[in-house]
Amino acid sequence: MDTHPVRSGGDVGVRWFYVLLLAVIAIAAVVGVVSTAAMGQTPVAIAIGIVAVAFFSRVGC
């Protein structure tokens, strides 16, 4: 079985892009939960929160 060479961690610009993207997704998730909860749509807010937590738990692994 052939082995692949170890890749470096990536370009610094690419890492900052991923950090910025994850920050935007986190902010959008928080805003989505707060705004739907403020409108009285508690089940939708809970669903958005669960999906956001699942996404970030998968990203963290």
Summary of the structure (lengths in Angstrom):
residues: 61
radius of gyration: 17.0
end to end distance: 26.6
largest distance: 56.9
contacts: 119
relative contact order: 0.11
helix: 75%
strand: 0%
